[in-house]
Amino acid sequence: MKHLYSILACAFLVAGPASVHARGLPAGQELPRFADLVDQQAAVVVNISATRPQMQPQAPALRAGPPGNMPDWLKRWLPPVPDESEEPEEDDRSVGSGFIIDSKAGHILTNAHVVEGASEIMVRLNDRREFPARVLGIDRRTDIALLKVEATRLPQARLGHAEHLRVGDWVVAIGSPFGFDSSVTAGIVSAKGRALPDDSIVPFIQTDVAINPGNSGGPLFNLKGEVVGINSQIYSRTGGFMGVSFAIPIDVAMDVQAQLRTRGYVLRGRIGVLVQELTQDIASSFGLRDVSGALVSQVEADGPAALAGLRSGDVILNFDGRPVASSLELPRVVSASLPDREVRLSYWRDRRVNEARVRVGVFPEEKSAPTVAAAEPTRRSGSPLGLVVRDLTRDQRRDLHVQQGVSIVEASGIAARAELRPGDVLASVTIGGVTHPARSADQFNRLIQGLRRGEPLTLLVLRGDSQSFVGLKLPAR
């Protein structure tokens, strides 16, 4: 309670001197008022609760060590890594935010890291209604996920355009920091087109809006009440807000969700080059007057750029009719290009501008073992092995080249200690020397429920392109 009183006291202290700031404004001009915006738009914001098996491996960045050893860029807000020496008793639950973009279809946008790997996803609306959600698609590179709920009488967000934002514009975030639903924070646009480590294809909007764990996936509004971004990341040395936060431009998010909705993944272009920043000294040594362009540091052998004649040391100045201002801009324009399309680019070599035609290749999509995580709400089976399984869909059977099998959606207890995990496919179970193909979830559960204490069994596990046998045994008592 002492902490709560301290927070309230600070809130009054901060809120009090607003008139002092107002006195510094030009005569007749007031600070913006956000109450009407919140009244009109808060209903489109949802709270997202994602359940993950506790033993599931977490993002490598959060496995590096204790908080003091975490990297400065706190890029993903996930539950803490459990102590592997202890048997998990409960699943991990994480909280995020999202917003409704299609009231008729029940489509919701959020961050990929909010829902990825979840066995169950629940969405709570502003009116306190709750619905299970399923994932229509996830794109890790932009950190976008598209969800669907079966619900009626849904509100719908109004979408704006991030390119219309100006540095210094006021923006508002609504989300669930630390699980506090419908929390409103405001600030200004600090910068546009920011490139973050490992996120070169997203031109982030930098703001000073207070963003904390639980805000992930929530909307960033302009003063017209239009969504202009999705709050995604913060810069922090402590794990909490330090005045620098980043949002994915809504234009990028809508392009991604359109592909997720139609094909389930995002198609991107590539030309097979690595680029680096062009400095004034390098530009001068190359005979360039301006420090603009993307310096090619490496060319992939037999890649599209190599076949077009590009080589290390070239400076790409223009791609498909668009000037390339910096090395940060090239990956964005290339990834947005349709694969198998021939484009013209210009580059600087031997103190003159040259031209080439490049046929854009396909950027390899991140593949993983087919999984049914969050496809629909899961009922616990009470399996003595700690397994919850689901039937494979027709598409999953086709992708795995199998006729039958069941997919793991939760693994705890004995199964987790044997390193089984969500997404694994169980092809068969052998008990007492008899091998039973896993034909359905119901049949598999009946076999497991019939196990005697101390009785061993063997599972044939498919994971990605490999398969292996895993032996398990129920405790004797």
C-alpha positions in Angstrom: 0.0 0.0 0.0 2.9 2.3 0.6 4.0 2.0 -3.0 0.4 2.8 -4.2 0.3 5.9 -2.0 3.7 7.0 -3.4 2.4 6.5 -7.0 -0.7 8.6 -6.3 1.3 11.3 -4.7 3.6 11.5 -7.7 0.6 11.6 -10.0 -0.8 14.7 -8.2 2.6 16.4 -8.3 2.9 15.8 -12.0 -0.6 16.8 -12.8 -0.5 20.0 -10.7 1.7 22.4 -12.7 0.1 22.0 -16.1 -0.8 25.7 -16.1 2.8 26.6 -15.6 3.7 24.9 -18.9 0.7 26.5 -20.5 2.0 29.9 -19.7 4.9 29.3 -22.0 2.6 28.8 -25.0 1.7 31.6 -27.4 -1.3 33.7 -26.3 -4.6 32.0 -26.8 -3.0 28.5 -27.4 -3.7 25.7 -25.0 -2.2 22.3 -24.4 -4.2 19.6 -26.2 -7.0 17.9 -24.4 -7.2 14.1 -24.9 -10.5 13.3 -23.1 -12.7 13.4 -26.2 -10.3 11.3 -28.1 -10.2 8.7 -25.3 -14.0 8.6 -25.0 -14.3 8.0 -28.8 -11.5 5.5 -29.3 -10.9 3.6 -26.1 -13.5 1.0 -27.1 -11.4 -0.2 -30.1 -8.5 -1.2 -27.8 -8.4 -4.7 -26.3 -6.5 -6.5 -23.6 -4.8 -9.7 -24.7 -3.9 -12.5 -22.3 -1.6 -15.2 -23.7 -0.9 -18.5 -22.0 2.3 -20.3 -22.6 3.6 -23.6 -21.1 6.1 -22.6 -18.4 8.9 -24.8 -19.7 8.7 -23.4 -23.3 12.1 -21.8 -24.3 12.0 -18.1 -24.3 13.5 -15.5 -26.6 17.4 -15.7 -26.5 17.7 -12.0 -25.5 15.9 -12.8 -22.3 17.9 -15.9 -21.6 21.3 -14.1 -21.5 21.3 -13.8 -17.7 19.9 -11.8 -14.8 18.4 -8.3 -15.4 21.8 -6.7 -15.0 23.1 -8.5 -18.0 20.2 -7.8 -20.3 20.9 -5.9 -23.5 20.0 -2.2 -23.6 17.4 -2.8 -26.3 14.6 -4.4 -24.4 13.0 -5.6 -27.6 10.5 -8.2 -26.4 8.4 -8.4 -23.3 7.9 -12.0 -22.5 7.4 -13.9 -19.2 10.7 -14.5 -17.3 12.6 -17.8 -18.0 11.6 -20.3 -15.4 14.1 -22.1 -13.1 14.6 -25.4 -14.9 15.5 -27.1 -11.7 11.9 -26.7 -10.5 9.0 -28.6 -11.8 6.4 -26.1 -13.2 3.1 -26.1 -11.6 1.3 -23.4 -13.6 1.5 -21.9 -17.1 3.0 -18.5 -17.7 0.6 -15.8 -18.6 1.6 -12.6 -20.4 -0.5 -9.5 -21.0 -0.5 -7.3 -24.1 -2.7 -5.0 -26.0 -4.3 -4.8 -29.5 -7.0 -3.0 -31.4 -9.8 -4.0 -33.7 -9.3 -3.2 -37.4 -12.4 -5.0 -38.8 -15.5 -5.2 -36.8 -17.4 -7.6 -39.2 -14.5 -10.1 -39.5 -13.4 -9.7 -35.9 -9.8 -9.0 -36.9 -7.4 -7.6 -34.3 -3.8 -6.4 -34.7 -1.2 -6.8 -32.1 2.6 -7.6 -31.8 3.8 -11.0 -32.8 5.8 -11.3 -29.5 2.6 -10.9 -27.5 1.0 -14.1 -28.9 3.7 -16.2 -30.5 3.9 -19.7 -28.9 0.8 -19.3 -26.9 -1.5 -22.3 -26.3 -4.5 -20.1 -25.5 -5.3 -16.5 -26.2 -8.1 -14.5 -24.6 -9.2 -11.1 -25.7 -11.1 -8.8 -23.3 -12.9 -5.8 -24.8 -13.5 -2.4 -23.2 -17.0 -3.5 -22.3 -15.6 -6.5 -20.3 -16.7 -9.1 -22.8 -14.1 -11.9 -23.3 -13.5 -14.1 -26.3 -11.0 -16.7 -27.3 -8.9 -15.7 -30.2 -7.0 -17.6 -32.9 -4.0 -16.5 -34.8 -4.5 -15.9 -38.6 -0.8 -15.2 -39.1 2.4 -13.9 -37.6 5.3 -12.0 -39.1 8.3 -12.0 -36.9 10.4 -9.5 -39.0 7.9 -6.7 -38.4 6.5 -8.1 -35.1 3.0 -8.1 -36.4 0.3 -10.6 -35.6 -3.3 -10.8 -36.9 -5.9 -12.4 -34.6 -9.6 -13.2 -35.1 -12.4 -13.4 -32.6 -16.0 -14.6 -33.1 -17.9 -11.7 -31.8 -20.7 -9.2 -32.7 -21.2 -5.5 -31.9 -17.5 -4.7 -32.2 -16.2 -1.2 -32.6 -13.6 -0.5 -35.3 -10.5 1.7 -35.2 -10.0 4.6 -37.7 -6.7 4.3 -39.4 -4.5 7.2 -40.4 -1.2 7.5 -42.2 2.1 7.5 -40.4 3.8 9.5 -43.2 1.6 12.5 -42.3 3.1 12.7 -38.8 5.6 15.4 -38.1 8.3 15.4 -35.5 6.8 17.3 -32.5 3.2 16.2 -33.2 1.2 15.0 -30.1 0.3 11.3 -30.0 -1.6 9.2 -27.5 -1.2 5.5 -26.5 -4.0 3.4 -24.9 -3.1 -0.1 -23.6 -2.7 -2.3 -20.6 0.7 -1.6 -19.0 1.3 -4.1 -16.2 -2.2 -5.4 -16.8 -3.9 -2.0 -16.0 -6.6 -1.9 -18.7 -7.4 1.2 -20.7 -4.4 3.2 -19.4 -3.8 6.4 -21.4 -0.4 8.1 -21.9 0.6 10.9 -24.2 3.7 12.5 -25.6 5.2 13.7 -28.9 6.8 12.2 -32.0 10.5 12.4 -31.3 11.7 11.1 -34.6 10.6 9.2 -37.7 12.2 6.4 -39.7 14.3 5.0 -36.9 16.2 1.8 -37.7 16.8 -0.5 -34.7 19.2 -3.4 -34.3 17.9 -6.4 -36.4 14.8 -4.4 -37.5 16.1 -2.6 -40.6 13.0 -3.1 -42.6 10.7 -1.2 -40.2 11.0 2.6 -40.2 10.0 3.0 -36.5 8.2 6.0 -35.1 10.1 7.2 -32.0 8.1 8.9 -29.3 8.4 9.9 -25.6 5.0 8.4 -24.8 5.2 6.3 -21.6 5.2 2.6 -22.8 5.6 -0.3 -20.4 5.2 -4.1 -20.5 1.5 -4.7 -21.4 1.4 -1.8 -23.8 2.9 -4.0 -26.5 0.6 -4.3 -29.5 -1.6 -1.3 -28.5 -2.4 1.6 -30.8 -0.7 4.9 -31.1 -3.2 7.7 -32.0 -2.9 11.1 -33.6 -5.0 13.9 -32.3 -7.7 13.1 -34.9 -8.2 9.8 -33.1 -6.7 7.8 -36.0 -4.3 4.9 -35.4 -0.9 5.8 -36.8 1.3 3.1 -35.2 1.5 0.0 -33.1 3.5 0.3 -29.9 6.2 -2.3 -30.0 9.5 -1.6 -28.3 11.3 0.6 -25.7 14.9 1.6 -25.0 15.7 0.8 -21.5 18.5 0.1 -19.1 16.2 -1.0 -16.3 13.4 -2.9 -18.1 11.0 0.0 -17.5 10.1 3.2 -19.5 13.0 5.7 -19.8 11.5 8.2 -22.2 12.2 6.5 -25.5 9.6 4.2 -27.2 9.0 2.9 -30.7 5.9 2.2 -32.7 5.5 0.3 -36.0 3.9 2.7 -38.6 0.3 1.7 -39.3 1.0 1.7 -43.1 3.6 -1.0 -42.6 1.3 -3.0 -40.3 -1.6 -2.9 -42.7 0.5 -4.1 -45.6 1.7 -7.0 -43.5 -1.8 -7.9 -42.2 -3.2 -7.9 -45.8 -0.7 -10.6 -46.7 -1.2 -12.6 -43.5 -4.9 -12.5 -44.1 -4.7 -13.7 -47.8 -1.7 -16.1 -47.8 -0.8 -16.6 -44.1 2.8 -15.3 -44.5 4.6 -12.3 -46.0 6.3 -12.3 -49.3 9.5 -10.1 -49.5 12.1 -9.3 -52.1 15.9 -9.6 -51.8 18.8 -8.9 -54.1 21.6 -10.6 -52.2 23.8 -7.8 -50.9 25.0 -6.6 -47.5 25.3 -2.8 -47.2 26.9 -0.5 -44.7 26.8 3.2 -43.9 28.5 5.6 -46.3 30.7 8.1 -44.4 32.0 11.4 -45.6 35.6 10.0 -45.8 34.5 7.0 -47.9 32.3 9.1 -50.1 35.2 11.5 -50.8 37.6 8.7 -51.6 35.1 7.3 -54.1 34.7 10.7 -55.7 31.1 11.2 -54.5 30.0 14.7 -53.6 27.1 13.7 -51.3 27.0 11.2 -48.5 23.9 9.5 -49.9 23.5 5.9 -51.1 24.1 2.4 -49.7 27.6 1.1 -49.8 27.7 -2.6 -50.8 30.1 -4.4 -48.5 29.4 -7.9 -49.6 27.6 -9.6 -52.6 26.1 -13.0 -52.4 27.6 -15.4 -54.9 25.2 -16.2 -57.7 22.6 -13.9 -56.1 20.4 -11.5 -58.0 22.9 -8.6 -57.6 25.9 -10.7 -58.5 24.2 -11.9 -61.7 23.5 -8.2 -62.5 27.1 -7.4 -62.2 27.2 -5.6 -58.9 30.3 -6.1 -56.6 31.7 -5.0 -53.3 32.5 -1.3 -53.2 29.6 -0.2 -55.4 27.3 2.5 -53.9 23.6 2.0 -54.8 22.1 5.4 -55.5 18.6 4.5 -56.9 16.4 1.4 -56.8 13.4 1.0 -59.0 13.0 4.8 -59.5 13.4 5.6 -55.8 16.5 7.5 -54.5 18.4 5.6 -51.8 19.3 8.1 -49.2 21.2 5.8 -46.9 22.1 2.2 -46.2 19.1 2.0 -43.8 16.6 2.7 -46.7 17.7 0.1 -49.2 16.5 -3.0 -47.2 13.1 -1.4 -46.8 12.6 -0.6 -50.5 14.0 -4.0 -51.6 11.9 -6.1 -49.2 8.8 -4.2 -50.4 9.5 -5.2 -54.0 7.6 -8.1 -55.5 9.9 -11.1 -56.1 10.7 -12.2 -59.7 10.2 -8.7 -61.0 13.0 -7.0 -62.9 13.9 -3.5 -61.6 16.4 -0.9 -62.7 19.0 0.4 -60.2 21.8 2.9 -60.5 25.1 2.7 -58.7 28.4 4.6 -58.4 31.6 2.9 -59.5 34.8 4.2 -60.9 33.8 7.8 -60.3 30.6 7.6 -62.5 27.0 6.4 -62.4 26.3 3.0 -63.8 23.0 1.2 -64.4 21.9 -2.4 -64.1 18.8 -4.5 -64.2 18.2 -6.8 -61.3 15.6 -9.6 -61.0 14.4 -9.5 -57.4 14.6 -12.8 -55.5 12.5 -14.1 -52.7 13.5 -13.4 -49.1 13.5 -16.7 -47.3 10.6 -16.8 -44.9 11.3 -17.9 -41.3 10.0 -21.5 -41.2 9.2 -23.5 -38.1 7.6 -26.8 -37.4 3.9 -26.6 -38.2 2.0 -25.7 -35.0 -1.6 -25.1 -34.0 -0.8 -22.7 -31.2 -3.7 -20.5 -30.4 -5.8 -21.9 -33.3 -8.7 -22.2 -30.9 -9.3 -22.5 -27.2 -7.9 -25.6 -25.5 -9.5 -27.8 -22.9 -7.0 -29.5 -20.5 -7.1 -33.2 -20.8 -5.7 -34.1 -17.4 -3.0 -36.2 -19.1 -0.7 -37.9 -16.6 2.2 -37.0 -18.9 1.4 -33.3 -18.9 0.4 -33.3 -22.6 -2.4 -31.5 -24.3 -2.7 -32.4 -28.0 -4.9 -31.6 -30.9 -5.7 -33.2 -34.2 -3.6 -32.2 -37.2 -5.4 -30.1 -39.9 -5.4 -31.2 -43.5 -2.8 -28.5 -44.3 -0.5 -29.6 -41.5 -0.7 -33.2 -42.7 0.2 -32.0 -46.2 3.1 -29.9 -45.0 4.5 -32.7 -42.8 3.9 -35.4 -45.5 2.1 -37.6 -42.9 -1.4 -39.2 -43.0 -2.0 -39.0 -39.3 -0.6 -37.7 -36.0 -1.5 -35.2 -33.2 0.1 -31.9 -32.4 1.3 -30.8 -29.0 -0.2 -27.5 -27.8 0.9 -27.8 -24.2 3.7 -29.7 -22.5 4.3 -29.6 -18.8 5.5 -32.0 -16.0 6.9 -35.2 -17.4 6.6 -34.2 -21.0 8.3 -30.9 -20.4 11.2 -32.6 -18.6 11.6 -34.8 -21.7 12.0 -31.6 -23.8 8.7 -32.1 -25.6 7.3 -28.7 -26.6 4.4 -27.1 -28.4 4.5 -27.6 -32.2 6.0 -31.1 -31.9 3.9 -33.8 -33.7 3.4 -37.2 -32.2 3.2 -39.9 -34.9 2.8 -43.0 -32.7 2.9 -44.3 -29.1 4.4 -47.6 -28.2 3.1 -49.3 -25.0 4.0 -52.8 -23.9 5.7 -53.6 -27.2 2.7 -52.6 -29.2 2.9 -49.5 -31.5 -0.3 -47.5 -31.9 -0.4 -44.9 -34.7 -1.7 -41.6 -33.3 -4.9 -41.3 -35.3 -6.6 -38.6 -33.3 -6.4 -36.6 -30.1 -9.2 -38.6 -28.5 -7.6 -41.9 -29.3 -4.2 -40.7 -28.1 -5.6 -39.5 -24.8 -7.4 -42.8 -24.2 -4.1 -44.6 -24.6 -2.3 -42.4 -22.2 -5.1 -42.4 -19.6 -4.9 -46.2 -19.6 -1.2 -46.2 -18.5 -0.3 -47.9 -15.3 2.0 -46.4 -12.7 5.7 -47.1 -13.6 4.7 -48.3 -17.1 7.2 -47.1 -19.8 6.1 -45.8 -23.2 7.8 -44.5 -26.3 6.7 -41.6 -28.5 7.7 -41.0 -32.1 8.2 -37.2 -32.3 8.4 -35.2 -35.5 10.0 -31.8 -35.2 10.7 -29.8 -38.3 12.5 -32.1 -40.8 13.7 -34.5 -38.2 12.1 -37.3 -36.2 13.2 -39.1 -33.0 11.9 -41.5 -30.3 11.3 -40.2 -26.8 11.0 -42.6 -23.9 8.8 -41.7 -20.9 7.6 -43.4 -17.8 5.0 -42.5 -15.2 6.3 -42.4 -11.6 5.8 -45.6 -9.7 3.9 -43.6 -7.1 
